[in-house]
Structure formats: C-alpha cells, structure tokens
Amino acid sequence: MRAEPLLLDEEAPAWALAPLAAALDVGVSKTVCLAARRDPVLDLHPDRPLRVLGVGVQTAPCIASGKPADFDACARAIRVAIEEAAAMAAAPIKRVTACYSGPGIHARIVRAGVRVRGRAVATRDLDTAIDAAMHAGGAPQLTVLHVEPLRYTLDGGEAVADPVGMAGRMLTIEACVVTAPTDAIEALRACIRWAGAEVEDIVAAPRAAALAVMSHEERAGGALLVDIGAGSIGLAAFAGEGLVHAETVAAGGVRLTRDLAGKLETTYAAAERVKLAFSAVRGACDPREAVQAPKIGLDGRLEASTTLRGVIADTITPRLVEMLLAARERLARAGFSGANAPARAVLVGGGALIPGVRELATDTLGMPVRIGRPIDLSGFDHGEVGPAYSAAAGLLRWRLDTPTLADVEETYQPSLAEAARTMRNSAAGAWTWLRENF
C-alpha cells in the first residue's frame, strides 16, 4: 500500500496535529493495523470518509502449518504490524482499538427495568438501564462487548426509540447484548500489551466489519454481515432498531486449505498458496485448466506437479456450502428465518474473494448477496482495500466515532469567548443535575 510519510512541521495542517487513532485486527491468517487521524475537513463531507495514514500487515505464523500460533509468535506479529503502521504515519502508536473474531461470540436479546429517578427520563436513566441490561446478559465466564439498545418502554406503554424527556416511573429497555469468552478476551489483551500497546476497546469483528461496508440505510432495511475468515465465520444481523444478533461459527478458510492439502497430497503451506492463486467455486472457472500444484514426492519433499482447476473447485465447493449452511442454521436457531430473515447479505473476509462465492451464497442463504468492501476511505490505494480489510476499517470508524479523553490536546488554550461559554454550560449542567437528583 502506498502512503506519503507525514512530516509534522510548522506548516502541517491542523488535522495532522490531532492524536493518532489505531485499529488492530488480529486474525488467524493475518494481523492488520490501520492508523488515522480525524480530519475536520473530511468530517464535513456527508459520507465522512477516513484518511488512512499508516498500514501494517503481517501474515500470521499459523499459516505455514494450519495450527494455532503460540503467544509469542502472535505478539511478535502484532508488534511488527503496529510498528509498520506507525512508521508509515510518522507517529508512535501507544493505544489500539482491537477486534475479537474467535469462537464464542454470542448475542442475547434481554429486557431490564429501572426506576426513573426524576419526574422525567434523563440521560442518566438510560445509562442505568443499559447497565442493567449488561448485567442481565452477562455471566462470570463471559465479557460483554456490546450493549445495543433496541427499544424502550415507559410504564408498560408503547415502545419508543428515545424516551429522554418523557414522564414516567418505570423505564424498561430491550437490548442486544454481545458477549465473548473472558479467557479469550484477556488473552488478546495480554498479547497486545506484550507487543507494547495498550487496549482502548475490543469490538466484535462482525460488528466492526459492518460499519465499514454497510450504509446506515442498508442496516436499517435488514441486512446480514457474513465474514468468511480463516478461523471462523462471523455473523452480524441488523434490523431497523440496530444490531439484533451476532455470532461466530467455528468454520473458515483453514478447513478449505486442509481439504485441499489432503486432495492434492501436499503440505498445508503449499495448499494455501494454491488456494489463494487458483481457488474457485464449481462453475466459476474452466475445470480443464491445468495449474501448478506441487505435491509431496516419494522422498518426502515437495516436487513439481500440476492439477486441474476443476479438481480444486470440486474440493472446496462442498466445504463452502457446508459452512454457509451452518451459518444459515445458526440464524434460524436464533429466530431469523422465513419472514424474520434479513433482506440481504454482505460477504466480507478473505473467503469473499473466491470467484463464484457470491452466487453460491445467494443460493445457499436464500437472499440477495453482494461482496462488501470498505467504503469512504482515503489516503492510500483503494485497489488494495478488499473484503479482507473490512474489520480493520470498521474498527477505525468505531474508534474515530467514539473519541476518548486522550483525543483532547493538552496544549489546548480556550479563547475568552470559549471560556465564558464553557462556564455558562457548566452552570447550566450543574443546575440540571441538581434538579434531576433532588
């Protein structure tokens, strides 16, 4: 990927002095780090594109054998990816927003009720209701990644999207709570810390990818995000209210490579190279085309050999169908089938690059399907931003849409007018707090 080094001098634009935000996608096949700064000029654009300043990509150590990498190897890949992105952005990366895409992501729709403390619902009452939903959907061995409010009701009345300012005594929330195994989340945090960075937040990978490839209108109309990764398939279903389901299925590109290695009598690494170069769904390639596919010879070493693309397609197509059927079954089990099924699906991840997979997914999932690519990105070659970078791009959007205290510059000096406005706002805020609490 191409990017110009950033020179921070006296003539640098204002956006270049903003704190650097970094997104980290740690996957089975690769680790990606993207770095960016908020650009006030781009924020004025209706689509609010992102300016990516640094990119770091490291192939995961497990790709050579198909087995999970150890802690040290994973941490080294993270550290190198972060260093590459920092060097390209010409600024250090101390904190990252990461995503989790491993097994165990699950969602529940929960209901929780809290008593309104004032005469009308205030923002703090919403916070209390969200906390109650978080406790209702959590468990000792699970970490809550997201609490997505879907609807509220007051005193058993009709559902509303925003009850702030409405009078009532009992506020009930219905929310989608997304959890992941605590042990896995803590292992990810430890790995990133070992690599020399602090974790600001951890986001479910399917949720992050949807932010990068789906428009608000598409999500509101009912859509399904299918992330075909190397280690798992991530699912995120959306309705008009927001995220209604998220889950990971223990199946991914690793299984395709293992099937291919067995069929071609070759090593996992050689099968992975063949898969990346020549894989296709049955009917999406010339089955008679001969391609290079080395195999293990009589002496136990790889030797030159050829195979037909039809053999490759016939090997991976049944497994892809099995994986997509498993995803459809999980959706049906969660209640999203028939009339409740999403209107369409978007495929992302490395598996979305396989020729013919869109048509196969359309038939298997029973809904219109398109291939998703990160949208509204600027700063480097768009031709290289494919479906495999969706989670990292979505993390960057998540991070820049939820600024932290570190984003406020310590050198900021308010003008007299700004100071007076701040004092007035503080006084008004204090009076509101007193009125709500006493």
C-alpha positions in Angstrom: 0.0 0.0 0.0 1.3 3.5 -0.8 1.2 6.4 1.6 3.3 9.5 1.9 5.3 9.9 5.2 3.7 12.6 7.4 6.0 15.5 8.2 4.9 17.3 11.3 6.3 20.8 10.9 5.1 24.3 11.3 3.2 24.2 8.0 1.4 21.0 8.8 -2.5 21.2 8.5 -4.5 21.2 11.7 -5.7 17.6 11.3 -2.1 16.4 11.2 -1.6 17.6 14.8 -4.6 15.6 16.1 -3.9 12.4 18.1 -3.3 9.3 16.1 -6.0 6.6 16.3 -5.1 3.0 15.6 -7.2 -0.1 14.8 -5.9 -3.7 15.2 -7.4 -6.8 13.6 -5.7 -9.9 14.9 -6.8 -12.9 12.7 -5.8 -16.5 12.1 -4.2 -15.7 8.8 -3.0 -12.2 9.2 -2.7 -9.2 11.6 -3.7 -5.7 10.3 -3.0 -2.4 11.9 -4.5 0.9 10.4 -3.7 4.3 11.7 -5.6 7.6 11.0 -6.4 11.0 12.4 -9.7 12.8 12.5 -9.8 15.3 9.6 -12.2 18.2 10.2 -12.4 18.9 6.5 -13.4 15.3 5.7 -15.9 15.3 8.6 -17.9 18.0 6.7 -18.5 15.5 3.9 -21.9 13.8 4.0 -20.2 10.3 4.0 -17.4 11.4 6.4 -14.6 9.5 4.7 -11.5 8.5 6.7 -7.9 9.4 5.8 -5.7 6.4 6.5 -2.1 7.4 7.3 -0.4 4.2 8.2 -0.9 0.5 7.3 0.8 -2.5 8.8 0.1 -6.1 7.7 1.8 -9.3 9.0 1.0 -12.8 7.9 0.2 -14.9 10.9 2.7 -17.7 11.8 0.0 -20.3 11.8 -0.4 -20.0 8.0 2.6 -22.3 7.4 1.1 -25.3 9.3 -2.6 -24.6 9.8 -2.2 -24.9 13.6 -2.8 -22.0 16.0 0.3 -19.8 16.6 1.7 -19.6 20.1 1.5 -16.5 22.3 5.0 -15.1 21.5 4.6 -15.5 17.7 1.2 -13.8 17.8 2.6 -10.9 19.9 5.5 -10.5 17.5 3.2 -10.3 14.5 1.1 -7.6 16.4 4.2 -5.6 17.3 5.6 -5.6 13.7 2.2 -4.6 12.3 1.9 -1.7 14.7 5.5 -0.6 14.0 4.9 -0.7 10.3 1.7 1.5 10.6 3.5 3.9 13.0 6.4 4.3 10.6 4.2 5.0 7.7 2.2 7.5 9.7 5.4 9.0 11.2 3.9 9.0 14.7 4.1 6.5 17.6 1.2 4.2 18.3 0.7 3.6 22.0 -3.0 2.6 22.1 -5.1 0.5 19.8 -8.8 -0.5 19.3 -8.9 -4.2 18.6 -11.5 -6.7 17.4 -12.2 -10.2 18.5 -13.2 -12.7 15.8 -12.6 -16.0 17.6 -15.0 -18.7 18.8 -17.7 -17.9 21.4 -19.1 -14.6 20.2 -22.8 -14.8 21.0 -25.8 -12.4 21.4 -28.9 -12.4 23.5 -31.9 -10.1 23.5 -32.5 -9.1 27.1 -35.0 -7.0 29.0 -34.3 -5.0 32.1 -36.3 -2.4 34.1 -35.1 0.5 36.2 -37.0 3.1 38.2 -36.9 6.7 36.9 -35.3 8.9 39.5 -36.8 12.2 38.5 -40.1 13.4 37.1 -39.0 12.7 33.5 -36.5 10.3 31.9 -32.9 11.8 31.8 -29.8 10.6 30.1 -28.5 9.1 33.3 -31.7 6.9 33.5 -30.7 5.5 30.1 -27.2 4.7 31.4 -28.7 3.0 34.3 -31.0 0.9 32.1 -28.0 -0.1 29.8 -26.0 -1.1 32.9 -29.0 -3.3 34.0 -29.2 -4.9 30.5 -25.4 -5.5 30.7 -25.7 -7.4 34.0 -28.8 -9.3 32.7 -26.9 -10.5 29.6 -23.5 -11.2 31.2 -22.1 -14.2 33.0 -18.9 -14.8 35.1 -17.1 -16.5 32.3 -18.3 -14.0 29.6 -17.2 -10.5 28.8 -19.8 -8.1 27.5 -18.5 -6.5 24.2 -21.6 -4.5 23.2 -25.0 -3.5 24.6 -27.1 -2.2 21.7 -30.4 -0.6 22.9 -33.2 -1.6 20.6 -36.3 0.0 22.2 -37.6 1.5 25.5 -41.0 1.4 27.2 -42.3 3.6 30.0 -44.7 2.1 32.5 -45.6 -0.7 30.1 -46.6 1.7 27.2 -45.7 1.6 23.6 -42.0 1.2 22.6 -40.0 4.3 21.8 -36.5 4.8 20.5 -35.6 7.7 22.7 -37.6 8.3 25.9 -35.5 11.2 27.2 -37.8 14.0 28.5 -40.8 11.7 28.7 -42.6 11.4 32.1 -42.9 8.0 33.7 -41.9 5.9 36.7 -40.5 2.6 35.3 -38.2 2.5 32.3 -37.7 -0.8 30.5 -35.1 -1.5 28.0 -34.8 -4.2 25.4 -31.3 -4.6 24.1 -29.0 -6.9 22.2 -26.1 -7.9 24.4 -23.0 -9.4 22.7 -20.6 -11.4 24.7 -17.3 -13.4 24.2 -15.4 -15.8 26.4 -13.5 -13.9 29.1 -10.4 -16.1 28.8 -10.1 -15.3 25.1 -10.6 -11.6 25.6 -8.0 -11.5 28.4 -5.5 -13.5 26.2 -6.0 -11.0 23.4 -5.4 -8.1 25.8 -2.3 -9.7 27.2 -0.9 -10.4 23.7 -1.3 -6.8 22.7 0.2 -5.5 25.9 3.2 -7.8 25.3 3.6 -6.2 21.9 3.9 -2.8 23.6 0.5 -1.2 23.2 -2.5 -0.6 25.4 -6.0 -1.7 24.5 -8.6 1.1 24.4 -11.6 -1.1 23.4 -12.4 -4.5 22.0 -15.1 -4.8 19.4 -16.8 -7.9 18.0 -15.3 -8.4 14.5 -18.6 -8.8 12.6 -19.9 -5.7 14.2 -16.8 -3.7 13.2 -16.9 -5.0 9.6 -20.5 -3.9 9.2 -19.5 -0.3 10.0 -17.0 -0.4 7.1 -19.1 -2.0 4.3 -22.8 -1.3 5.1 -24.6 2.0 4.8 -27.0 3.1 7.5 -29.9 2.6 5.2 -28.8 -0.9 4.3 -28.6 -1.9 8.0 -31.9 -0.3 8.8 -33.6 -2.2 6.0 -32.5 -5.5 7.5 -29.1 -7.0 6.4 -26.7 -9.8 7.4 -23.0 -9.4 7.5 -21.1 -12.7 6.8 -17.4 -12.5 7.5 -15.7 -15.6 6.0 -12.4 -15.6 7.8 -9.6 -18.1 8.1 -10.6 -19.4 11.5 -14.3 -18.8 11.7 -17.4 -17.2 10.1 -18.7 -14.1 11.8 -22.3 -13.2 11.6 -24.0 -9.8 12.4 -27.7 -9.3 11.7 -29.3 -5.8 11.6 -32.8 -4.6 11.7 -34.3 -1.1 11.9 -33.6 -0.8 15.6 -29.9 -1.8 15.2 -27.8 -4.9 15.8 -30.1 -7.8 16.7 -27.7 -10.8 16.5 -24.0 -11.6 16.4 -22.3 -14.9 16.4 -19.2 -16.8 15.2 -19.3 -20.2 13.6 -16.3 -22.5 14.1 -15.5 -22.9 10.3 -13.4 -20.9 8.0 -10.7 -20.9 5.3 -8.4 -23.1 7.3 -10.8 -26.0 6.6 -10.7 -25.3 2.9 -6.9 -25.4 2.9 -6.8 -28.7 4.9 -9.2 -30.3 2.5 -7.1 -29.1 -0.5 -3.9 -30.3 1.1 -5.4 -33.8 1.5 -6.8 -33.9 -2.0 -3.5 -32.7 -3.7 -1.3 -34.7 -1.4 0.8 -31.7 -0.4 1.7 -29.6 2.6 -0.6 -27.1 4.2 1.5 -24.1 3.2 1.6 -25.3 -0.5 -2.2 -25.9 -0.4 -2.7 -22.4 1.0 -0.7 -20.9 -1.9 -2.7 -22.9 -4.4 -6.0 -21.8 -2.8 -5.1 -18.2 -2.9 -4.0 -18.3 -6.5 -6.4 -20.8 -8.2 -9.4 -21.4 -5.9 -12.9 -21.0 -7.4 -16.4 -22.3 -6.8 -17.6 -25.0 -9.2 -18.8 -23.4 -12.4 -16.8 -20.2 -11.9 -13.7 -21.4 -13.7 -12.5 -23.6 -16.6 -12.4 -27.0 -15.0 -9.9 -28.2 -17.7 -7.3 -25.5 -16.9 -4.0 -27.0 -15.7 -2.3 -25.1 -12.8 0.9 -25.6 -10.8 0.2 -27.5 -7.6 3.3 -29.1 -6.0 2.9 -32.4 -4.1 4.9 -34.4 -1.7 7.1 -36.9 -3.6 8.4 -40.4 -2.7 11.3 -38.8 -0.8 9.0 -36.7 1.4 9.9 -33.4 -0.2 7.8 -31.2 -2.5 8.1 -31.8 -6.2 6.7 -30.0 -9.2 3.2 -31.2 -10.2 0.1 -29.9 -11.9 -3.6 -30.3 -11.3 -6.9 -29.1 -12.9 -8.8 -26.2 -11.5 -11.9 -28.4 -11.7 -10.3 -30.6 -9.0 -9.7 -27.5 -6.8 -13.2 -26.3 -7.3 -14.7 -29.7 -6.6 -12.7 -29.9 -3.4 -13.6 -26.5 -1.8 -17.2 -26.1 -3.1 -18.8 -28.7 -0.9 -17.0 -27.3 2.2 -18.1 -23.8 1.4 -21.7 -25.0 1.0 -21.4 -26.7 4.4 -20.0 -23.6 6.0 -22.8 -21.4 4.6 -25.5 -23.9 5.6 -24.1 -23.9 9.1 -24.4 -20.1 9.2 -28.0 -20.2 7.9 -28.8 -22.8 10.6 -27.4 -20.6 13.3 -29.5 -17.7 12.1 -32.6 -19.9 12.0 -31.9 -21.1 15.6 -31.7 -17.5 16.7 -35.1 -16.8 15.1 -34.0 -15.2 11.9 -35.6 -17.3 9.2 -38.6 -17.1 6.9 -40.4 -13.7 7.3 -37.9 -12.7 10.0 -34.8 -13.3 7.8 -32.6 -10.4 6.8 -33.5 -8.9 3.4 -30.0 -9.2 2.0 -26.4 -10.3 3.0 -23.0 -8.8 2.5 -19.9 -11.1 2.3 -16.5 -9.9 3.6 -13.3 -11.6 4.7 -10.7 -13.4 2.7 -13.3 -16.1 1.7 -15.3 -13.4 -0.1 -12.5 -13.2 -2.7 -13.1 -16.7 -4.1 -14.6 -16.5 -7.6 -18.2 -17.6 -7.6 -18.7 -17.4 -3.9 -21.3 -14.7 -4.2 -23.6 -16.8 -6.4 -23.1 -19.8 -4.2 -24.0 -17.7 -1.1 -27.1 -16.4 -2.8 -28.4 -19.9 -3.5 -27.4 -21.3 -0.1 -28.6 -18.4 2.1 -31.7 -17.8 0.1 -31.3 -14.0 -0.2 -29.5 -11.4 -2.4 -25.8 -11.2 -1.7 -23.1 -8.7 -2.6 -19.4 -8.6 -1.9 -18.5 -5.9 0.7 -15.5 -3.6 0.5 -14.5 -0.8 2.9 -16.1 2.4 1.7 -15.3 6.1 2.4 -11.5 5.6 2.9 -8.8 7.9 1.6 -5.1 8.2 1.9 -3.9 5.1 0.1 -4.5 2.9 -3.0 -8.2 1.9 -2.9 -7.5 -1.1 -5.1 -5.8 -2.8 -2.2 -8.7 -2.3 0.2 -10.6 -5.6 -0.3 -13.1 -7.5 1.8 -10.3 -8.9 4.0 -9.7 -5.4 5.4 -13.3 -4.8 6.4 -12.9 -5.5 10.1 -9.8 -3.2 10.5 -11.5 -0.4 8.5 -14.7 -0.7 10.7 -12.6 -0.6 13.8 -11.1 2.7 12.6 -14.6 4.1 12.1 -15.6 2.9 15.5 -12.6 4.5 17.2 -13.0 7.9 15.5 -16.7 8.0 16.1 -16.1 7.4 19.9 -13.4 9.8 20.9 -11.6 9.4 24.2 -10.1 11.8 26.7 -6.7 11.2 25.0 -8.1 12.9 21.9 -8.2 16.2 23.7 -4.9 18.0 23.2 -3.1 19.0 26.4 -1.9 22.2 24.7 -5.5 23.4 24.0 -6.0 27.0 25.2 -9.6 28.4 25.0 -10.3 31.9 24.0 -12.1 34.3 26.4 -15.4 33.7 24.5 -14.9 29.9 24.7 -14.1 30.1 28.4 -17.3 32.2 29.0 -19.4 29.7 27.0 -17.9 26.8 28.9 -18.7 28.5 32.3 -22.3 29.1 31.2 -22.6 25.5 30.0 -21.1 24.2 33.3 -23.5 26.3 35.4 -26.5 25.1 33.3 -25.3 21.5 33.6 -24.9 21.8 37.4 -28.4 23.2 37.7 -29.8 20.4 35.6 -28.0 17.8 37.8 -29.4 19.4 41.0 -32.9 19.5 39.5 -32.8 15.8 38.4 -31.2 14.4 41.6 -33.1 16.4 44.3 
